[in-house]
Amino acid sequence: MEDSTTFRDHIATVDKQGKRKWIFAKQPKGRFYNIRTILSIFYFIAFFSLPFISINGRPLFMLNVLEGKFILFGAIFWPQDFFIFGLAMLAFILFIVLFTMAFGRLFCGWACPQTIFMEMLFRRIEYWIEGDAAAQQMLANAPWTMNKILRKTAKHVLFYGLSFLIANIFLAYIIGAKELEKIITEPLTAHMGGFIAILIFSGVFYGVYAFMREQVCTIICPYGRLQGVLLDKNSVLVAYDYNRGEPREKYRKSGNHADGDCIDCNQCVKVCPTGIDIRNGTQLECVNCTACIDACDFMMEKIGRPRGLIRYASENGIANKEKLRFTPRLKIYTTLLVIILGVITFMLSSRKPVTGTVIRTAGMLYQERGTDSISNLYRIILINKTTGSIPLQLKLENKPGVIEMIGKTDITVKAEGQGEGTFFIVLPRGAVNGRKSKVSIGLYQQNVKIATFNTTFSGPME
C-alpha cells in the first residue's frame, strides 16, 4: 500500500505542482460493466422520452421554476403546494443520508447522470474515435498532423452535438415539450430567450463532458464531498481486500506465489475514471463505478485465483474477513428508507384537486337581516389543479343558515386556473355565539364534497 501519509495529501488528478493530470481511463470489460451498459440504455430511453409523454394533455414530468409550476407523474404542484413539495424534499434529503450511510456511493456509480453520460456515452464515443487509453495518450502527445486534427475535430463536434441535444431535452423538462417545439419551429426572434438558454446549457454540458469530467465528482459535487461524514466502517462500498491481497508480488509464470493474491498489475488503476488506486482504501474520488472490480476479476481468472479481491464490502467486513451480508443495521436503514418513500408517496398523492382560501371582506362588520338574521360578506379564491373545468358549489356545514351567492350560483374554475366568487353567509341570531363564531363551508362538485374551509363569522357583542 502507498504510505497513508502521502496519498491523501492530494487528489489523483493533480500533480505536485498543482497542475491537472488528464485521466486516460482504459475501457472496462466484465459483468458489472455489462450490467451498467444495459441499465444505461433504459436510463437514456427514459431521459430522452419522459418530457414528451403526456397524461390527459399534461406532461409526465415538468419542473418549471420560472412559473413555479411542477408536474410529477402527471400531478401538478402550484406555489400553494410548496409546503408539501418542501416537506417531500426534506424527506428525500433524509432518504439520501440514510441511503449513503447504508449503501455508500452506489447512486454515484449506477444512477448519477454525470457518471452515466460520461462513462456510457461520451467516453464510448472517445474510445470509438481515438481508441483505448494507450492510443488516446499517444494521440494527445503526438504532433498536430491531419490525422490528429480530424480525430479531435470529429470528437468535439460530436461532443457538442450531443450536448446541444441534451440541452434541448433538459429545457423540455423545464418549460415543456410544446414550448420547446415552438422555439425550434417558430422564428428565432420570437424565442430569443429560449434559444440563448439552450446555447448556455449546451456550453455547460460540453464543458463538463469534454473538459471537466471527473473534476465535477471530486471538486464540485456536494454529495461527493459529504462522503467523509456520511460513511462509516459498516457502509457498503467498493473495497480492496488487503488481508487477501497483501503483501503484493508480481506474477511469475512458474506459479510460485507465496505472498498475497495481488500481483500489482495496476489494472484497477488503469480503468479508474478518477485515477485513484483503490488499494489505498476508501477515497473521496471513488464513485463506486465497479470498473476496478471487473478489471481485477479478469486478472484473477487469468492466474487461476478466486474473484473478489476487489468487491462490494464494508471496511469492517474486510477487516474481519466476513462476506457482505444483510446485517441488522442494513435491515433497519432499508426499513426506514421504505417508510420515508411511503411518506413521500402519500404526501404527493394525497393532495386535493382543488384548493382555495375564504376571506371575510375586510373593513365590513355584520349586517342585520330583518329581526332574526345576521349576514357576513365573504370572498373565495379557488385553484383548479386538474385538466378540466369544474363547476363548484358552496354549502354551510356546521350552522343552521344559508349561503347566498352574488351572481351565479356555481363557481366555475377553468382547467389549471383560478376562479373566485363573492357570497353572504346568513345565520339566525340564535346560531351566532358572540363576537366571533366558527363556521365551516363545504366545497362540492356534483354533490360530492371535495374540500372544507373554516372561517369566522362576525356578530354583535352579547
Backbone hydrogen bonds, N-H to C=O, Kabsch-Sander energy under -0.5 kcal/mol:
donor,donor_aa,acceptor,acceptor_aa,energy
6,T,3,D,-2.2
7,F,3,D,-1.6
9,D,6,T,-1.7
10,H,7,F,-0.6
14,V,11,I,-1.5
15,D,19,K,-2.4
18,G,15,D,-1.9
21,K,13,T,-3.5
22,W,20,R,-0.6
24,F,22,W,-0.6
25,A,23,I,-0.8
26,K,270,K,-3.0
34,N,30,G,-2.1
35,I,31,R,-2.3
36,R,32,F,-2.7
37,T,33,Y,-1.9
38,I,34,N,-2.1
39,L,35,I,-2.6
40,S,36,R,-2.3
41,I,37,T,-1.5
42,F,38,I,-1.5
43,Y,39,L,-2.2
44,F,40,S,-2.9
45,I,41,I,-2.3
46,A,42,F,-2.4
47,F,43,Y,-2.9
48,F,44,F,-2.6
49,S,45,I,-1.0
50,L,46,A,-2.5
52,F,49,S,-1.7
53,I,50,L,-1.5
55,I,58,R,-3.7
58,R,55,I,-1.3
60,L,50,L,-0.5
60,L,53,I,-2.9
62,M,71,I,-2.3
63,L,173,Y,-3.6
64,N,69,K,-2.2
65,V,63,L,-1.5
68,G,64,N,-0.7
69,K,64,N,-2.4
70,F,68,G,-0.5
70,F,77,F,-2.5
71,I,62,M,-3.7
72,L,75,A,-2.5
73,F,60,L,-1.0
74,G,60,L,-1.7
75,A,72,L,-2.2
77,F,70,F,-3.5
81,D,78,W,-2.6
82,F,79,P,-1.5
84,I,81,D,-0.8
85,F,81,D,-2.4
86,G,82,F,-3.5
87,L,83,F,-2.2
88,A,84,I,-2.5
89,M,85,F,-2.1
90,L,86,G,-2.3
91,A,87,L,-2.4
92,F,88,A,-2.1
93,I,89,M,-2.4
94,L,90,L,-2.2
95,F,91,A,-2.1
96,I,92,F,-2.3
97,V,93,I,-2.3
98,L,94,L,-2.5
99,F,95,F,-2.8
100,T,96,I,-2.6
101,M,97,V,-2.3
102,A,98,L,-1.8
103,F,99,F,-3.6
104,G,100,T,-2.0
106,L,103,F,-0.9
109,G,105,R,-1.6
110,W,106,L,-1.8
111,A,107,F,-2.7
112,C,107,F,-1.9
116,I,112,C,-2.6
117,F,113,P,-2.7
118,M,114,Q,-1.9
119,E,115,T,-2.9
120,M,116,I,-2.1
121,L,117,F,-1.0
122,F,117,F,-2.7
123,R,118,M,-2.8
125,I,121,L,-1.9
126,E,122,F,-1.9
127,Y,123,R,-2.4
128,W,124,R,-2.2
129,I,125,I,-2.3
130,E,126,E,-2.9
131,G,126,E,-0.6
131,G,127,Y,-1.4
136,Q,132,D,-2.6
137,Q,133,A,-2.4
138,M,134,A,-2.2
139,L,135,A,-2.4
140,A,136,Q,-2.4
141,N,137,Q,-1.8
142,A,138,M,-1.0
145,T,143,P,-1.8
149,I,145,T,-2.5
150,L,146,M,-2.5
151,R,147,N,-2.3
152,K,148,K,-2.8
153,T,149,I,-2.5
154,A,150,L,-2.6
155,K,151,R,-2.4
156,H,152,K,-2.4
157,V,153,T,-2.4
158,L,154,A,-2.3
159,F,155,K,-2.7
160,Y,156,H,-2.5
161,G,157,V,-2.5
162,L,158,L,-2.7
163,S,159,F,-2.3
164,F,160,Y,-2.7
165,L,161,G,-2.0
166,I,162,L,-2.9
167,A,163,S,-2.4
168,N,164,F,-1.8
169,I,165,L,-2.2
170,F,166,I,-3.0
171,L,167,A,-2.3
172,A,168,N,-1.7
173,Y,169,I,-1.4
174,I,170,F,-0.7
174,I,171,L,-0.6
175,I,171,L,-2.9
176,G,171,L,-0.5
176,G,172,A,-1.5
177,A,51,P,-0.6
180,L,176,G,-1.8
181,E,177,A,-2.3
182,K,178,K,-1.6
183,I,179,E,-1.9
184,I,180,L,-2.0
185,T,181,E,-2.7
186,E,182,K,-2.6
190,A,187,P,-1.4
191,H,187,P,-0.5
191,H,188,L,-1.3
192,M,189,T,-0.6
195,F,191,H,-2.2
196,I,192,M,-2.4
197,A,193,G,-2.0
198,I,194,G,-2.1
199,L,195,F,-2.2
200,I,196,I,-2.4
201,F,197,A,-2.7
202,S,198,I,-2.7
203,G,199,L,-2.3
204,V,200,I,-2.2
205,F,201,F,-2.7
206,Y,202,S,-2.6
207,G,203,G,-2.4
208,V,204,V,-2.3
209,Y,205,F,-2.5
210,A,206,Y,-2.4
211,F,207,G,-1.4
212,M,207,G,-2.8
213,R,208,V,-3.9
215,Q,212,M,-2.3
216,V,213,R,-1.6
217,C,213,R,-0.5
218,T,214,E,-2.1
219,I,215,Q,-2.4
220,I,215,Q,-1.4
221,C,216,V,-3.4
225,R,221,C,-1.2
226,L,222,P,-1.0
226,L,223,Y,-0.6
227,Q,224,G,-1.0
228,G,225,R,-0.5
229,V,226,L,-1.4
230,L,226,L,-1.6
231,L,227,Q,-2.6
235,S,232,D,-1.5
236,V,102,A,-1.9
237,L,313,A,-2.9
239,A,237,L,-0.7
239,A,311,R,-3.0
241,D,309,L,-3.1
242,Y,240,Y,-1.5
245,G,241,D,-2.5
246,E,242,Y,-2.2
249,E,262,C,-2.0
251,Y,263,I,-0.6
255,G,252,R,-1.9
257,H,255,G,-0.8
260,G,247,P,-2.4
261,D,244,R,-2.3
262,C,245,G,-1.0
270,K,266,N,-2.1
271,V,267,Q,-1.6
272,C,269,V,-0.6
275,G,272,C,-0.9
278,I,276,I,-0.7
280,N,277,D,-2.2
281,G,278,I,-1.7
286,C,283,Q,-1.4
294,D,290,T,-1.9
295,A,291,A,-2.1
296,C,292,C,-2.4
297,D,293,I,-2.8
298,F,294,D,-2.0
299,M,295,A,-1.7
300,M,296,C,-2.7
301,E,297,D,-2.2
302,K,298,F,-1.7
303,I,299,M,-1.7
304,G,301,E,-0.9
305,R,300,M,-3.3
311,R,239,A,-2.4
313,A,237,L,-2.9
313,A,311,R,-0.5
316,N,233,K,-2.7
318,I,314,S,-2.3
319,A,315,E,-2.5
320,N,316,N,-2.5
321,K,318,I,-0.9
322,E,317,G,-3.0
327,T,325,R,-1.7
331,K,327,T,-2.4
332,I,328,P,-2.4
333,Y,329,R,-2.5
334,T,330,L,-2.7
335,T,331,K,-2.3
336,L,332,I,-2.4
337,L,333,Y,-2.5
338,V,334,T,-2.3
339,I,335,T,-2.3
340,I,336,L,-2.7
341,L,337,L,-2.5
342,G,338,V,-2.2
343,V,339,I,-2.5
344,I,340,I,-2.8
345,T,341,L,-2.5
346,F,342,G,-2.6
347,M,343,V,-2.7
348,L,344,I,-2.2
349,S,345,T,-2.1
350,S,346,F,-1.8
355,T,383,I,-1.8
357,T,381,I,-2.2
359,I,357,T,-0.5
359,I,379,R,-3.2
361,T,377,L,-2.4
364,M,361,T,-1.2
367,Q,375,S,-2.8
369,R,373,S,-3.1
370,G,368,E,-0.7
372,D,369,R,-0.7
373,S,369,R,-1.1
374,I,427,L,-2.9
375,S,367,Q,-3.1
376,N,425,I,-1.7
378,Y,423,F,-3.1
379,R,359,I,-2.8
380,I,421,G,-2.7
381,I,357,T,-2.4
382,L,419,G,-3.7
383,I,355,T,-3.4
384,N,417,G,-2.9
385,K,353,P,-2.8
385,K,383,I,-0.6
390,I,413,V,-2.3
392,L,390,I,-0.5
392,L,411,I,-2.0
393,Q,444,Y,-2.5
395,K,442,G,-2.0
397,E,440,S,-2.8
398,N,440,S,-0.6
401,G,399,K,-0.9
402,V,426,V,-2.1
404,E,402,V,-0.5
404,E,424,F,-2.7
405,M,403,I,-0.6
406,I,422,T,-2.7
407,G,405,M,-0.7
411,I,392,L,-2.6
412,T,410,D,-0.6
413,V,390,I,-2.6
413,V,411,I,-0.6
414,K,412,T,-0.6
416,E,386,T,-1.5
417,G,414,K,-1.9
419,G,382,L,-2.3
421,G,380,I,-2.0
423,F,378,Y,-2.1
424,F,404,E,-2.8
425,I,376,N,-2.2
426,V,402,V,-2.7
426,V,424,F,-0.6
427,L,374,I,-3.1
427,L,425,I,-0.5
429,R,372,D,-2.2
431,A,428,P,-2.0
432,V,429,R,-1.5
433,N,431,A,-0.6
434,G,432,V,-1.0
437,S,457,F,-2.2
439,V,455,T,-2.5
441,I,453,F,-3.2
442,G,395,K,-3.2
443,L,451,A,-3.0
444,Y,393,Q,-2.9
444,Y,442,G,-0.6
445,Q,448,V,-2.8
448,V,445,Q,-1.0
449,K,447,N,-0.5
450,I,443,L,-2.9
451,A,443,L,-1.2
453,F,441,I,-2.8
455,T,439,V,-2.4
457,F,437,S,-3.2
459,G,435,R,-1.9
